[in-house]
């Protein structure tokens, strides 16, 4: 589907009928992925080690809510990379002496950002403004303020940056699933009037992908990503600071965005919101 094509009004996503692991249908409740159409038995997820301990309760509580749950395929943004892209990323880690499967402190993260900046263009490292932006991204990756970023969250962030750098816009749009397009379309229609929305509303929508803890029901108060429209009154996750939202209402309303442009400018953030982690893997502007 091209980026300028809206979904038909009668479009409806139908989940698979059989468990993706055992390929068997039973009367037992199946957990649907909120990104793709795969469904899973609770027992199959446990047996394969995809959910363990407390995470099993989170999946049970959220899989059938509006917030939803991402399966192990959609939760791993690294799987979006081609073999060549993955090799390039691994080579960068090796040259910058990043140790796989280890968490990174702010010092580690900034050192890595400086090293990658130098590799990209002569000997110029990050400017002061770029370093501050990197520090804000680190904070977004560490919503619980533990002082370090877990390896899977760092890998997801770097995978997104590589996709943003190497893939043309149409290639990124093709990564979106029908469910993601539907939710993006619903968000666009809810925030605009007619065929356009303001640029400020576009930015608000980009932030809304990462609202992690809806408060409609106690069962929804877990650390999973929400991809779809969230009311402006809904609280963001602990990683969303007051300064993140403050500039948005004061943005000039002169530029208006139509549906194709909205999807193009939001696609990378929709992909970034796929993981179940409470981290914001690519911080939107504002």
N, C-alpha and C positions, 0 to 999 in steps of 0.2 A: 504493500500500500504506500503510495507516495505521501510525502510530508504534507501536501496540501489537500489531501482527501480526508473528509470527516467520516466518522462511522455512521452507517445507516441507522435510522431511528429504531429499527427493530432488531438491531444486532444484539445477540445474547451469547455469552460465553458458557459453554457446557464443559464441566470438568470430566475427566476420564472416569470410566465406570469401574476399572480394576486397579488394585494397588500396584504402584510402580515397581515395588520390590518383588512381591510374590506372584504378581499377575493373576490374582484370584479375587473374585467379587464375593463378599459375604455381607450378611445383614449387619455386621459390626460397623460401628461408626468409622468413617474414613476421614482423615485429616486432609483438607484441600490446601494447596499452596496458593498464596494470594497473588503470585506473579504469573505462574504458568498454570496449566490445567492438570498437573499431576496430583494424585491423591495417594494416601498412605495409611496402612494400618498402624495403630499405636504399637502393637507387638513387633511388627517388622522394623519400625524405626528404632525400637529398643535393641532388638537382636543385632541390627547392623551397626549399632553404636552411634547413630545419628542424634539420638537424644539420650541423655544420661542424668541421673539424679534429679535435682530440682528443675532442670530444663524440661523434663517430661511434663511436670505440672503446668509450666508456662505454655507449652504447646497445646495441652488439653484445654486450657482456659481461653486461649486466644485464637485458635485455628478457625473457630466458627463465629468470631466476632467481626465487626467492621474493620478493626485493626488488622487482623489476620496474621499469618505466619508464613515465612519463606522456607521452602524445602532446601535441602542441602545443595542442590544444583544452583538455585537462584541466590542463595545466601553467599555463595563464593564468587565474588566479582573477578577473581583471578582467572576463572574459567572462560571469561569473555575474551581473553587474549589469545591470539594465534600463537603457534609454536615459535615463530620468528620474534614476535613481540615479547613473549616470555623469555626468550634467550637474551634479548636486548636488556630487559629489566634485570635479569640475573647477572649479566655482565656488569651493569651499573652498580649493583650491590657489591660485587666482588671488588671492583676498582675503588669504591668508596669505603671498603672494609666494613660493610654492614653484615652482621652475623645473623643468618636466618634463624627464625623461631625464637628470637630473643626480643624482649620488650625494649623500647627506646625511651630515654629521658628527654626532657626539653633540650638539654645540651647536645645529646646525640642527634636529635631531629634537626636542630639548627646547623650543626656541623655538616650533616648530610646535605641539607639544602644548599649550603655554601659550596660544597664540593661539586654538586651537580650543576650549579650556576657557573662555576669556573670551567667545567667540562664543556658547557654549551657555547660559551663565547669568551675567548681569550682568557685573561686572568681576572676578569671582573667578577667579584663575588656579589652577594646580595646587598642592595642598598638598605639603608635604615628602615625605610618604609616597607620594603619587601621582607625584611627580617621580622618586623612587627606583624605583618600579615601571616608569616609562617608560624609565629608564636600563637596567633589567634586560631590558626588551623590545628595546631597541637592541642590547644584547649578544647576545641570541638571534638577531637579524637579521644580526649580524656575527660568525658562528661562527669565522672565520679571523682575527679581531681585527686587521683592517686599518685600523680607525679610521673607517670609513665604511660606509654601507649603500647597496647598489646600487639604482637606481631601480626595476627590476622587483620586487625584494623589498619595497621600501617601498610600492609600488602594491598588491601582493598583501595586505600587512598592512592598509592603509587600506580596501581592498575588503572584507576580512573584518569589520572594525569596523563598516562601514556596513551590511553584511548583518545583523550581530548587533543593530544598533540599529534597523533599519527592518523586518526581516522577522519575521513571527510564526513560532513554532517549527515548525508544520506545513509552512510554506513552505520552511524550511531542510531539513527531513527529505525533502521531495520532490526536493531537489537530489542526494541520495545515489544512486549507481548500485547495481545489484544486486550487483556485485563488492564494493563498499564495505560494504554491509549484510552480506554473507556473512562478510567478514573481521571485522567488528565482532561478529557473532554468535559466530564461532569464538573470539574473544578473551574474550567474556563467559563462554562455557561453560568455557574453559580456566582462568579465574581464580576461578570460583565453584563452589559445591556446591549443586545443586538449582536453584531458580529465582531466586536472588538472589546478589549479591556485596557485599562490604563497601564502604563509601565509600572507604576507603584503596585497595582494589584498583581501584576505578573511577578514582581519580586516577592510579594507576600505569599503567593502560591508556591514559589520555589522554596520558601522557608517552611511552608506547611507540609511538604513531603516528609520532613524530619520530626514532626510532632510525635513523640514516642509514647506518651502516657495519657491517653484519653481518660476522662474522669466520669463518663456516663455510667459506668458500673465498676464496682470494686474488682471484678475479674479482669478488667482491661488494664489495670495498673501494673503492667510489667514492662520490661525493657525490650520492646519490639518496635520495628519501624512501621509507620502508617503511611501508605501511599494513596493519597486521595484528599478530598476536601475536608478541612477542619475549620470549625467556626473560629472567628477571630478571638472569641472569649476563652477558647481552650488553652490551657497552659502548655508551654513547650517543655522539653526535657530540661534537666538541670544544666545541660551544656549550653542552652540558649540563654545568653545573658541579656540584660535590659538594653545594653547598647546595640545589640543586634537588631532590635525592633525599632529603636528610637528614630533612626533616620528615615524609615519607610514612609510614615505619614506625611513627611515634609517634602518628599520627592516631587519634582515638577510633574504636572499631569499633562504636559503638552504632547507627549508621544503616546500613541495608542497602538496596541498590538493585536493583530488578527490571529485566528486559530493556527494557521501554518507557522507563523513566526513564534507564537507562544510555545508550540511543541518543539520547535528547533532550539529555542533558548532554554527550555526546561529539560530536554532529554537527558543531559548528563547528570542532573540532580535527581531525576526519576530513577535512573540506574543506580546512583549513589545511595538511594534510600532502600534498596533491596535487602541488604543484610538485616538480620534480626538484632544485631548489636545496637546498643544505645548511642554509639559514637556517630558523629556526623562526618562521613568519609570525604565529603567535598563541600566546604562551607560556601553557601550562596553569597552573592554580594549584598551589602547593606548591613 
